[in-house]
Amino acid sequence: MSTLKAFSEKDRAYHAYQARQNYLREQRGIQRHIDELKAEAKQARVREKQERAAKEAVLAELEHLKAQLQGQQD
């Protein structure tokens, strides 16, 4: 009977270990996904910042050309 009990305890311990490993594996997957989403969001912010800077540069050049044109017409 004690042999059967020892096997049963080992079996329970094995299943508890497997459950912990599965939980940790799942948590790593979730964390990896979160990290990927954060990286994508950061890249999107960088792209938006670059696009905004490019638009501002175009607008500044347009204003400069308008001023030049006004100077030539006067």
C-alpha angles and dihedrals in degrees: 000000000000089000090054090048091050091051090048092051091048089049091051091047090050092051091047089051092049091048090052091048091049090049092050091046090051092048091051089051091050092047091048090052091049090050091051091050091049091051091049091049091050091050090049091052091050091050091049091049091050092048091049091050091049092050091049090050091051091048091048090050090048091052090048091051091047090053091049091049091049089050092052093048094051 
